[in-house]
């Protein structure tokens, strides 16, 4: 990974933070994207102190905001002439129905649409790499849900678990559809399930505060560390074993099958067109 340029979202905590330090140790030049500028600055300073000659640059952007993503993309393109790896890691789930500044349901905007816009806006930068890699972080909760695209951006009713599950299913639709569209390029696209991870993110499950803490600490015995969870992310970003793999889903550094619903090409293409429209990318040319 020496001198490889790697962009990672959600790099200030949890799996993203763990992966960031692992990539820096391998000599990667890092682009960190997060909404928290204070945390971003601290991470950059920690990396520079621990790793000699570390190359790391932070850009503040809320991934749920299309406006902020576009602004960050413009700055990144000015500062870097190419990108080798994009890791779409940032994620969130919300107890209540919320919208972003563009009026789009916040879970969908954060977990799918912002990364869709970021990735497609940087395709030209990836094409300048010898071998570009796109890695999308999904979850096992994509199983048991189907994509209700008619109102996904602005649902009539809201269920936090369904909203999160559908956003993770969207990650897989995006992975499989983009890999198909880029099949004649030098860019691979894969997704992963990191496993049940002991992070603060795991606490946001809609329970009462006392129940959240109690259940979280009981479950923590069965959860893996962010460092362990980041291993598959690092594997997909750096290993020669998967340099030809594309359109696949991984867990624990092994290819696995995702849900049957995730292979619905018609639903994937419908989500693709909806995402293009919401992001204003109808005229984009990928290759």
C-alpha positions in Angstrom: 0.0 0.0 0.0 3.0 2.3 -0.1 2.0 5.6 -1.6 -1.4 4.2 -2.5 -4.1 7.0 -2.1 -6.9 5.7 0.0 -10.1 7.6 0.8 -12.2 6.5 3.8 -15.4 7.9 5.1 -16.4 7.6 8.8 -12.7 7.5 9.7 -12.9 9.2 13.2 -14.4 6.2 15.1 -15.0 2.5 15.2 -14.0 0.3 12.3 -13.1 3.3 10.1 -10.7 4.6 12.7 -9.1 1.2 13.1 -8.8 0.8 9.4 -7.3 4.2 9.1 -4.4 3.4 11.4 -3.8 0.0 9.7 -3.6 1.6 6.3 -1.3 4.3 7.5 1.0 1.6 9.0 1.1 0.1 5.5 2.3 3.4 4.0 -0.9 4.5 2.4 -1.6 8.2 1.7 -4.9 8.9 3.4 -7.9 11.0 2.6 -10.2 11.1 5.6 -13.8 12.3 5.2 -16.0 13.0 8.2 -18.4 15.5 9.6 -16.5 16.1 12.9 -13.6 18.4 12.2 -12.3 18.3 15.7 -12.1 14.5 15.7 -10.7 14.5 12.2 -7.9 16.8 13.3 -7.1 14.6 16.3 -6.9 11.5 14.2 -4.5 13.2 11.7 -2.3 14.3 14.5 -2.3 10.9 16.2 -1.3 9.2 12.9 1.5 11.7 12.2 2.9 11.2 15.8 2.8 7.4 15.6 4.0 6.9 12.0 7.0 8.7 10.5 6.3 10.5 7.3 2.6 9.7 7.4 0.6 11.3 4.6 -2.9 12.1 5.8 -5.4 14.9 4.9 -8.8 15.5 6.4 -11.9 16.9 4.7 -14.9 17.9 6.7 -18.2 16.8 5.1 -21.4 15.3 6.3 -21.9 12.4 4.0 -25.7 12.8 4.2 -25.5 16.2 2.6 -25.2 16.2 -1.1 -24.0 19.8 -1.1 -21.2 19.0 1.4 -20.2 15.9 -0.6 -19.9 17.9 -3.8 -17.8 20.5 -2.1 -15.4 17.9 -0.6 -15.1 16.2 -4.0 -14.0 19.5 -5.6 -11.3 20.0 -3.0 -10.1 16.4 -3.2 -9.8 16.6 -7.0 -7.7 19.7 -6.7 -5.4 18.1 -4.1 -5.0 14.6 -5.6 -4.5 13.7 -9.2 -5.7 10.1 -8.6 -7.2 7.8 -6.0 -6.5 4.1 -5.6 -9.0 3.0 -3.0 -12.4 4.3 -1.8 -13.8 2.8 1.4 -17.4 3.8 1.9 -17.6 3.1 5.6 -19.6 5.9 7.3 -23.0 4.8 8.5 -25.8 5.7 10.9 -29.2 4.7 12.1 -31.8 6.9 13.7 -34.5 6.2 16.2 -36.9 8.8 14.6 -37.7 9.9 11.1 -35.4 12.7 10.0 -34.5 14.4 6.7 -31.3 15.9 5.4 -31.1 19.4 4.0 -32.3 18.2 0.6 -35.4 16.6 2.2 -34.2 13.0 1.8 -34.7 10.5 4.6 -31.5 10.6 6.7 -30.7 6.9 7.0 -30.9 6.5 3.2 -29.0 9.7 2.6 -26.2 8.8 5.0 -25.7 5.1 4.3 -26.3 5.0 0.5 -26.9 8.2 -1.4 -24.0 10.3 -0.1 -21.6 7.4 -0.9 -23.2 6.9 -4.3 -22.5 10.6 -5.1 -19.0 10.6 -3.7 -18.0 7.4 -5.5 -19.4 8.3 -8.9 -18.0 11.8 -8.7 -14.5 10.4 -8.1 -14.6 7.6 -10.8 -12.3 9.6 -13.1 -9.8 9.8 -10.2 -10.0 6.0 -9.7 -9.5 5.4 -13.4 -6.1 7.1 -13.2 -5.0 4.4 -10.7 -3.2 1.3 -12.0 -6.0 -0.7 -10.3 -8.7 1.1 -8.5 -10.8 -0.5 -5.7 -14.2 0.5 -4.3 -15.2 -1.1 -1.0 -18.7 -0.7 0.4 -19.5 -1.6 4.0 -22.9 -3.3 4.3 -24.4 -5.4 7.1 -26.1 -8.7 7.7 -29.3 -6.8 8.5 -29.8 -6.4 4.8 -31.4 -9.8 5.0 -35.1 -10.0 5.6 -35.9 -6.7 3.9 -36.9 -5.8 0.4 -36.4 -2.5 -1.3 -39.5 -0.3 -1.3 -38.2 2.3 -3.8 -41.4 4.2 -4.3 -41.0 6.1 -1.0 -37.5 5.2 0.2 -36.2 8.8 0.0 -39.3 10.2 1.8 -41.3 7.3 3.4 -44.9 7.6 4.5 -44.2 5.6 7.6 -40.8 5.0 9.4 -39.4 2.0 11.1 -35.8 2.4 12.2 -34.8 -1.2 11.7 -36.4 -1.4 8.3 -34.8 1.9 7.2 -31.4 0.7 8.3 -31.8 -2.7 6.7 -32.9 -1.2 3.4 -30.0 1.2 3.4 -27.6 -1.8 3.8 -29.5 -3.6 1.0 -28.9 -0.5 -1.1 -25.2 -0.8 -0.5 -25.3 -4.3 -2.1 -27.4 -3.1 -5.0 -24.9 -0.3 -5.6 -22.0 -2.7 -5.4 -23.4 -5.2 -7.8 -24.7 -2.7 -10.3 -21.6 -0.6 -10.3 -19.3 -3.6 -10.7 -21.4 -4.6 -13.7 -21.1 -1.2 -15.3 -17.3 -1.1 -14.7 -16.6 -4.6 -15.8 -14.5 -3.4 -18.7 -12.5 -1.0 -16.5 -9.5 -1.3 -14.1 -11.8 -0.7 -11.1 -13.2 -3.4 -8.9 -16.2 -3.0 -6.6 -16.9 -5.2 -3.6 -18.9 -5.1 -0.4 -18.3 -6.5 3.1 -20.0 -7.4 6.3 -17.6 -6.4 9.2 -19.3 -8.6 11.8 -20.9 -7.7 15.1 -18.6 -4.9 16.3 -18.2 -3.5 19.8 -18.6 0.2 19.0 -20.8 3.0 20.2 -22.7 2.6 17.0 -24.1 -0.7 18.4 -25.8 1.2 21.2 -28.1 3.2 19.0 -30.9 0.7 18.8 -34.0 2.5 19.9 -34.2 1.1 23.4 -34.6 3.0 26.6 -31.3 4.4 27.9 -30.9 2.0 30.8 -31.7 -1.0 28.5 -29.3 0.2 25.8 -26.4 0.2 28.3 -27.4 -3.1 29.9 -27.9 -5.0 26.6 -24.9 -3.5 25.0 -22.5 -4.6 27.7 -24.1 -8.1 27.7 -23.7 -8.3 24.0 -20.2 -6.9 24.0 -18.9 -10.3 25.2 -19.9 -11.7 21.9 -18.9 -8.7 19.7 -15.5 -8.4 18.0 -13.2 -5.4 18.3 -13.1 -2.7 15.6 -9.5 -3.8 14.9 -10.6 -7.3 14.1 -13.6 -6.1 12.1 -11.3 -3.8 10.0 -9.2 -6.8 8.8 -11.6 -7.6 6.0 -11.7 -4.0 5.0 -7.9 -3.9 4.9 -7.9 -7.2 3.0 -10.1 -5.9 0.2 -8.1 -2.7 0.0 -4.7 -4.2 -0.2 -4.5 -7.9 -0.9 -3.3 -9.2 -4.3 -5.6 -12.2 -3.7 -8.7 -10.1 -4.6 -7.3 -7.8 -7.2 -9.4 -9.4 -9.9 -12.5 -9.9 -7.7 -15.4 -7.7 -8.3 -19.1 -7.7 -7.5 -18.6 -9.9 -4.5 -19.7 -9.8 -0.8 -17.2 -10.7 1.9 -17.1 -11.6 5.6 -14.0 -12.5 7.6 -11.9 -12.2 4.4 -14.0 -14.8 2.7 -16.5 -14.5 -0.1 -20.1 -15.2 1.0 -23.6 -15.0 -0.5 -25.8 -12.1 0.3 -29.6 -12.3 0.5 -31.6 -13.5 -2.5 -33.2 -10.0 -2.7 -29.8 -8.4 -3.1 -29.4 -10.1 -6.5 -32.6 -8.6 -7.9 -31.2 -6.8 -11.0 -34.4 -5.0 -11.7 -34.5 -3.5 -8.2 -30.8 -2.6 -8.5 -31.3 -0.8 -11.7 -34.3 1.0 -10.4 -32.3 2.2 -7.3 -29.5 3.2 -9.7 -31.8 5.5 -11.7 -33.4 6.9 -8.6 -30.0 7.7 -7.1 -28.8 9.3 -10.3 -31.8 11.5 -10.2 -31.5 12.5 -6.6 -27.8 13.3 -7.0 -28.2 15.1 -10.3 -26.0 12.7 -12.1 -28.3 11.6 -15.0 -25.6 12.5 -17.6 -22.6 10.9 -15.9 -20.4 8.6 -18.0 -18.5 6.0 -16.1 -16.1 4.6 -18.7 
